[in-house]
C-alpha cells in the first residue's frame, strides 16, 4: 500500500506535467512546466475546456480581417512518463473538439461561419537531455527538494485529422501537417521558484486543397517564459508570457500576407484534491498583436493520474 509520503510524491510529480494539456495550438500557446519530469510509468488523463473570445481563428493565418469569434473547445489528453536512454521523457496525445462562431471580412465582404467538429490530432514527444535522468518517486522527491537546471527537447506534431471543407474558408481542421521542434530550460531561482524558457518554431506543410489552390505558410518562431511558484506538493501557480513572429502565407502567385508579430501574457493555477486528482485554471490575453492574437483565453481542466 502506498504511504502518505509516496502519495504526495506522486501527486506532485503528476501535476507538474499538466498545464499545457489542452492549451490553444500553434505559437499562441503558453505552456509552463512542459519540461519538468515525473517518475517513469506515471499516466495522466485530462479532460479540458477552453473558451476563446475575440480576434481568434482555428487557423490564425487566414486572410480574414475584423474577426470576432467565440470558440468553445473540449479536449481529451493522455500522457505517460517514459525512460528513453536513461533520460526522463514523456509522450502525449491530444484530441480536441471545437464549437465556434466566427464573423469577419474577406476582401471587404462580411462572412459568418459556424464550425463544429473534431479538430486536428496532436502528439508530442519530450526528452530531458540534462539535469533530469529517468527516475523513480524517491529520485523525483530528491529533485523537488533540491531543484537543478534542466535542459530538454520536444517535438510536437499536428496531423490533418480535423473536419475540413475545401469550399469553406474557415474550418475546424487545417488540412495540412505541422511540426514544432523546441528546446527548453528550467532554471531554479530558489527551492520553490522556477524560471522556464522555451525557444521553438512551427513548420507547416502545404494545404493543397484551399478553395481550389495551394496555400503555403512560412515558419513561426516563438519564445516563451514562465515564472513558477510551488506552494505545496502538486499546488503551484505561474506567470506566463510569449512572443512569436512569422507565418506569412501565400496562395498561388499572390504576394505574401498575414505576418504575425504578437505576444501574449497570462497566469496558470494547478490545485490538487483527493490524492491523484486536480483542477487546472488559466487565463491569457493579447499584449501586442499585428495579425490576429488579440483575444482572451479561459481554460479549465479536470486531471486524474495513476
Buried (B, 14 or more C-beta within 10 A) or exposed (E): EEEEEEBBBBBBBBBBBBBBBBBBBBBBBBBBBBBBBBBBEBBBBBBBBBBBBBBBBBBBBBBBEEBBBBBBBBBBBBBBBBBBEEBBBBBBEBBBBBBBBBBBEBEEEEBEBEBEBBBBBBBBBBBBBEBBBBBEBEBBBEBBEEBEEBBBBBBBBBBBBBBBBEEEBBBBBBBBBBBBBBBBBBBBEEEBEBEBBBEBBBEBBBBEBBEEBEBBBBBBBBBBBBBBBBEEBBBBBBBBBBBBBBBBBBBEEEEEBBBBBBBBBBBBBBBBEEBBBBBBBBBBBBBEBEBBBBBBBBBBBEBBBE
